[in-house]
């Protein structure tokens, strides 16, 4: 449940002039970077808390995930990028890791969710991606949970990346699809149509039936089977979206 830095923009800086403006010059300094991360991370946390405590929050289908937490079995929690914002509040496990961007915006989000027992390994789909994925596999093997956005960080929305399944296969951890819906809410004009609950909204998190990968973890890799798991993950996430939308009384969507 990696949170998107797109909903917590840091600064909008004009690039129309040849010389960098004051904000650009300041952002090059380490001291300003530390200050920016601390302040904006705190503001992001405040926004999340405001939304959590001004909305009616429900979780459906949590029992299998709770059983995994009680047994000490690590899990891979997977959601859509645009439906991830409220998911950290449903986490009750021993400690989870997300894959965070190496960009400063990623550090801001890490600061925001750290108070919920969620840590980060650094990487992205374009920079240090292999190292980031290995960090998540190591976290699972240490007994920690992992949270991933299946279609992030750049989409296309509603298409699960193969790497999500590979991380689960490498550790034998089950894949738990989970999403949220809210009414009333705003769907932002971003590639993922990020869902932003409004104060007073009903927020429902839905945990779908898990996909087991432990039987494949020590066996020979089967590309057809991996693709089958990826497609099943997509379908269960889309169905979870439709169920969550139905529970809050909004038009049903798959992403």
C-alpha positions, 0 to 999 in steps of 0.5 A, spaced: 500 500 500 505 504 497 502 511 498 502 516 492 507 522 492 502 525 487 497 527 492 502 530 496 505 535 491 511 539 494 512 545 490 510 547 483 516 551 480 516 554 473 521 552 468 520 558 463 526 562 465 533 560 464 535 562 471 533 557 477 528 561 481 529 561 489 525 555 491 529 551 486 536 554 488 534 552 496 531 545 494 539 544 492 541 544 499 541 538 504 539 543 510 533 545 506 531 538 503 531 535 511 527 541 513 522 540 507 521 532 508 520 533 515 515 539 514 511 536 508 511 529 511 508 532 518 503 535 513 501 529 509 500 525 516 496 531 518 492 530 512 491 522 513 489 523 520 484 528 518 481 524 513 481 518 518 477 521 523 472 525 519 470 519 516 466 513 517 471 507 517 469 500 515 473 494 513 470 487 510 473 481 509 479 482 514 479 475 517 484 471 513 489 477 513 488 477 521 489 469 521 495 470 517 498 476 522 496 471 528 500 465 525 506 470 524 506 468 516 508 474 512 503 476 507 504 481 500 498 486 501 496 489 494 492 494 491 491 499 486 495 506 486 488 510 486 485 506 491 491 506 496 490 512 500 486 510 506 489 503 506 495 504 511 489 505 517 487 498 516 494 495 518 494 491 524 500 486 523 507 486 526 510 491 521 510 492 513 515 495 508 513 499 502 517 500 496 519 508 496 521 512 490 528 515 491 526 521 490 525 526 495 517 526 494 518 518 496 521 520 503 515 525 504 510 519 504 515 515 508 515 520 513 507 520 513 506 512 514 512 511 519 507 512 525 503 506 522 508 501 523 510 502 515 517 502 513 520 503 506 525 500 502 528 504 496 527 503 489 522 504 483 521 501 476 526 506 473 531 507 478 534 502 483 528 497 481 532 491 482 535 493 489 528 495 491 525 488 489 530 485 493 529 489 499 522 487 499 523 479 498 528 480 504 523 483 508 518 477 507 524 472 509 525 476 515 517 475 517 515 482 515 509 484 511 510 487 504 505 492 501 505 494 494 501 498 489 500 493 483 499 498 477 504 503 480 508 508 480 506 510 473 500 505 470 497 504 466 491 504 471 488 497 473 494 493 470 498 489 475 505 489 474 509 482 473 514 484 479 508 483 484 507 476 483 515 475 482 516 478 489 510 473 492 513 467 488 520 468 491 518 468 498 512 463 498 507 469 501 500 469 500 497 475 495 492 479 499 488 484 494 485 490 498 482 496 496 478 502 499 472 506 496 469 512 499 462 516 498 462 522 497 469 523 494 473 526 489 477 522 483 483 526 482 485 528 474 491 524 475 493 517 471 490 513 477 484 517 478 486 517 485 480 517 490 480 522 495 475 521 501 471 528 503 470 529 510 464 525 513 464 520 507 463 513 508 470 509 507 470 502 506 476 497 505 475 490 502 480 485 503 479 479 497 480 472 497 488 471 498 492 468 492 497 462 495 504 462 492 507 457 497 507 451 493 510 455 487 516 458 491 521 452 491 519 449 484 521 451 477 518 457 475 513 457 470 511 463 466 504 461 464 503 460 471 506 466 473 501 470 468 495 466 470 496 469 477 497 476 475 491 476 471 487 473 477 490 478 481 487 483 477 480 480 477 480 480 484 482 487 485 477 489 480 472 485 483 474 488 490 473 495 487 466 493 485 464 490 492 467 496 496 463 501 491 457 497 492 458 498 500 458 505 500 453 506 494 457 509 489 457 507 481 461 501 481 468 501 478 473 496 477 479 501 478 
